[in-house]
Amino acid sequence: MKVRRIKAILSRIRRRQNLAVQRLFDDILALRQRHLSDKQFTLVLAFFVGVFAAIAAYILHGLIHIIQGIVMKGIQAESYNWLYLVLPVVGIWLTMLFVKYVVRDNISHGITRILYAISSKNSRLASHNCWSSVVASAITIGFGGSVGAEAPIVLTGSSIASNLGQKFRMNNKTLMLLVGCGAAAAIAGIFKAPIAGLVFTIEVLMIDLTMASISPILIASVTATCFTYVLVGEDQLFSFHLEHPWVVERVPSNILLGVFCGLVSLYFIRMMTACEGVYNKMHNRYAKLALGGIMLSTLIFLFPSLYGEGYSSINILLSGGTSADWHRIMENSMFYNGGTYVLLLYVAGVILTKCLATASTNGGGGCGGTFAPSLFIGAFAGFFFARIWNMYNVGPMLPEENAALLGMAGVMSGVMHAPLTGVFLIAELTAGYDLFMPLMIVSVCAYLTILAFEPHSIYGMRLARQGKLITHHTDRSVLTLMTLDSVIERDFVAVDKDMELMQLVHALSKSHSSLLPVLDAAGNLLGEIELDKLRHIVFRTELYHHFRVSQLMSPPPTMLRLGDPMEDVMAAFDKYNARQLAVMDDEGHLYGYISRSHLLSQYRKMVADMSND
């Protein structure tokens, strides 16, 4: 009895708390409606999004460092370590259990999920994304998962923004903007790079840069950057000091480096996609864990630089100046005492296997993104190119540390199809503004190179195949944001093929449309009756018993499916010059009709809304 009484008391307390919270939100809503416009309140929300995103990034990196400090304690640098065969598997296994029993939802491919939410879910992200990606990625990366923390934090920041917007009942257009604010704040908070956060949102998430959007995104980015400085101090994530200023004689080597980075980006995307395809075909969780764990632990054992995010290895390449400095990237490996050619072999091995390690981490059940891996591969690719260039005296000397920095921008620009993000992120991240010109050359060349082979970024290619990718083309974006359900009309009047003309005329009098579907008992579409084709007999009562529906119906020009992209729907109307088209459900039964006039009306309305800034 006491237990029941305690439970009842606790239940009443929770109800009172929920009511109090709801009253507080209602009071805030009433207050803001009296004193703040929607645009002003969006700026307020953008500020809080920046604060929360910075805190989330701080918590994630803190958890990663704590876990790594515990599991890596006592590991010596001079030789290989057998723990590399165990720790990554443990991390993936713990992450898999956390996702399966606590989250109970798919939290992989963070940035792709944001793009999908923008295009298909009215920018609504699940509330658990505010924390689940932080915990899962901290476990994965802390134990050595070869992925990045950036995509989980971007998903976290966007989810915080989306849920705040939903809580305060903002419209879909404002929700999309807030999601962009969350993503920008996450990037700005992680890297202390507010401009990169803004540009990332425009290039990758395809949020249009308008007068209405630039202010909240900048507020979120700057706020997140300032709070990150408060939380972690002024230290930069990467240490770089410019010893060799750029000279114009290096333009040819910069162009070739950009092309090389573009090809490396293409390899990264294609190999990641192929590996993900292998894991997606496996339906047993533990089979995925076994394959991913064995692959990851073996690669990390051979190339310890693949452990975790790999930022320490990037710093070695950026700050090194002698062979002794650069040989430190081979610490904990069997290559530790190797010479120059062994170093090149090690670097090439890391470039080739990083994408395998990243795909195995996520495919095996881990959680992380491809943002950091693209930076990692870029640094190694730039160093590799410069070392070969200088060894064979192809042209004017290309400093290895400069090339590593330029490679980071080049590969990231290619992988994400975001050259401006690559330029500004690396420039802000390392205070390397003196290398702005070569950064632009390498990034643009890498982007143009991969564009010849792959039209979409690693984040957008999955959605592009489904016709769900938002682009900067307003007409395409409108079609992507539109859904079939919003334009389907279901109040049709169906007729039977054995009906006489008299019964058909009666059915026409009840219909609001000039087109009637002919269905069988199972709901299958047999044909259509068009009023325009019956005008010559519909008023001749002497013919009412001489014609049946089966004699008067015509086959539909084409049939749409519920999952068809809106671009295909619009193309079907143009191709068949139809006024109405049938939409079938997954079982092949008639679901409803789309009329050209209603579709164009919705299209014009959405174009006007998107252009209202």
Secondary structure, 3 states (H helix, E strand, C coil): CHHHHHHHHHHHHHHHHHHHHHHHHHHHHHHHHHHCCHHHHHHHHHHHHHHHHHHHHHHHHHHHHHHHHHHCCCCCCCCCCHHHHCHHHHHHHHHHHHHHHHHCCCCCCHHHHHHHHHHHCCCCCCHHHHCHHHHHHHHHHHCCCCCECHHHHHHHHHHHHHHHHHHCCCCHHHHHHHHHHHHHHHHHHHHCCHHHHHHHHHHCCCCCCCHHHHHHHHHHHHHHHHHHHHHHCCCCCCCCCCCCCCCHHHHHHHHHHHHHHHHHHHHHHHHHHHHHHHHHCCCCHHHHHHHHHHHHHHHHHHCHHHCCCCHHHHHHHHHCCCHHHHHHHHCCCCCCCCCHHHHHHHHHHHHHHHHHHHHHHHHCCCCCECHHHHHHHHHHHHHHHHHHHHHCCCCCCCCHHHHHHHHHHHHHHHHHCCHHHHHHHHHHHHCCHHHHHHHHHHHHHHHHHHHCCCCCCCCCHHHHHCCCCCCCCHHHHHHHHCCHHHCCECCCCCECCCCEHHHHHHHHHHCCCCEEEEECCCCCEEEEEEHHHHCCCCCCHHHCCCCEHHHHCECCCCEEECCCCHHHHHHHHHHHCCCEEEEECCCCCEEEEEEHHHHHHHHHHHHHHHCCC
